[in-house]
Amino acid sequence: MERQRAPFIFKLWPSFADLAFLLPMVFLFGRMHGATTLLSDCDTGWHIRTGEWIVANHAVPLRDIFSFSKPGDPWYAWEWLSDVVFAWLTGHGGLRAVVLFSIVLLSLTFTLLFRLVRGKSNVIVAIMITVVAAAASTMHWLARPHLFTLLFLVLFYTALERVRGGKERLAGVPYLAILPLATVLWTNLHGGFFVGVLMIAAYGIGEVFETVLPGDRSECRGSWSRARRYFLSALACMAGSLINPYTYHLHVHMAAYLRDPFNSQYIQEFLSPNFHDPEAFFFEIMLVLAVAAAGWNVSKGRFTEPLLLLMWAHAALLAGRNIEIFAIAAAVPGAGSIQEWLDRLPKWKLAGWLQRAAGSFNRLAARVARTEAATGRWRFVSAMSLLLVAALMFAPNPPKKFRAEFDPKEYPAGALETLRRDPSARIFAHDQWGDYLIWSLYPSHKVFVDGRSDFYGNDFEEKCIDVLSVKYNWEKILNRFGVDTILLPTGAPLAGALKESSRWRLVFDDGIALVFRSTGKNVPHKDTPPKDGGASGSVAQTGSGRSRDRKVTKTEARDQAITETKIKT
């Protein structure tokens, strides 16, 4: 009787795949700030409102719908399909559904990454590498469309590795023919589709290098044939990416935006990584492993892995936003190299204890793998953990880390009532709070600027910086756009200038946000008097850039306090 029960119990026991699925939940609710981490960037708000507009109008916007500063100007809603998904989720479950969906995307991504890495190494190495890759990528975990790019990256990576390993078809259809079709979907979900194209091209270039560089010439004809198939698939993916509401204009717009020098000067996620950040430790581990793996693979006459590592390491060192892509790309060759080292250690002329340790580790990993394969474990732990997180988030009174909300200590929630009293207000606020106003007040109010920095452009963003930095022309800029209401964090340099000006009066102060109105502005309802005469100790200040959560995508303060501008994904 007991012998029949044991297999069933073992099937419920957590597998290593369960551990990979749980990683995002463990990081988010264990060492980070929970649901508010994913909502620490308010771009989620305007993505949702865009999706609602699309559903209501049965069309994709071609011109701006959110601002009074550039009304009707051409606008590319890059991630329109993601916006629709987010809007649908919000309509059925509010921000909680959006956060839960984002957690599922992350969990699926790292589960699939673990399975991919597992094909290159033993199960223990695979889970260790997956943990480090996930930890390195946490710096950009936000409930935004770029999460689809992480998932698609792993799916493309898996397909390419299968093709390389000789398994070229899925249900009779070539993987390299499926990828262009998947690119159509990826393009409409997020602008990171070019990552997939670059991955395919790297595999093709790797085949070319293995042909032209010294090595085994017997495989030349096969390598050229494989390279040609990779390149044709990459070209087909580029052609597939043209199937979007903006056709090739989207590509032209993206290329111009990504080349804009403003990004690398002011937008923090376009800056090189800050190695003083605690999360950078895991990035450093992946970098060291990538260098070692690249050298090892070159010594073995394999060039695809070094190309991938070089390409994405360069991208990550150039801009912090690419760390997550590098971490995923480096996990596979990194784990493969470690496994090869472990297999060879007992044969190398090394210290006896080291050889014995390597042998013991290999035997342990083999036993663990056999146990997992024999029991055929279900994903019971993954399912129950996800249900538990959902239950806590949708509870009437959820614990703090499970509250799906834009942090009221970081965003001007208390000022909304004052702003609503004047439907005609033309409100100036920095871009992050502009995002929040779109989420909270659209369509009754439009904004001066928000997080769509590709839409506003370099010149306009510079004007915002001039105003927030109290440059000599700040009043002229505000007058030009008819601004009659200003919403600021209490620590903003502009707040001091407004308090001294006879043209503006303070009408709200809750210690987090200040609302100023032009003295010539008449509001039908009486404003709430500010507390403490305008004094405050708010933590919502511009330009600090120190905290991990909200500062990931914001502008780095250089020699002045400036707007928290950032690229939107």
Secondary structure, DSSP 8 states (H G I E B T S, - for coil): -HHHHHHHHHHHS--HHHHHHHHHHHIIIIIS-THHHHTSSTHHHHHHHHHHHHHHHTS--SB--SBSSSTT-B---TTHHHHHHHHHHHHHHHHHHHHHHHHHHHHHHHHHHHHHHHTTS-HHHHHHHHHHHHHHHGGG--SSTHHHHHHHHHHHHHHHHHHHTT--EETTEEHHHHHHHHHHHHHHH-GGGHHHHHHHHHHHHHHHHHHHSSS-GGGHHHHHHHHHHHHHHHHHHHHHHT-STTTHHHHHHHHHHHT-HHHHHHBGGGS---TTSTTHHHHHHHHHHHHHHHHHHHHTT--HHHHHHHHHHHHHHH-GGGHHHHHHHHHHHHHHHHHHHHHHGGGSS--HHHHHHHHHHHHHHHHHHHHHHHHT--SHHHHHHHHHHHHHHTSSS--GGG--S--TTTS-GGGHHHHHT-TT--EE--HHHHHHHHHHHTTT--BS--S-HHHHHHHHHHHHHHHHTT-TTHHHHHHHTT--EEEEETT-HHHHHHHH-TTEEEEEE-SSEEEEEETT---SS-----GGGG----S--SS---STTTTTTSB---SS---------
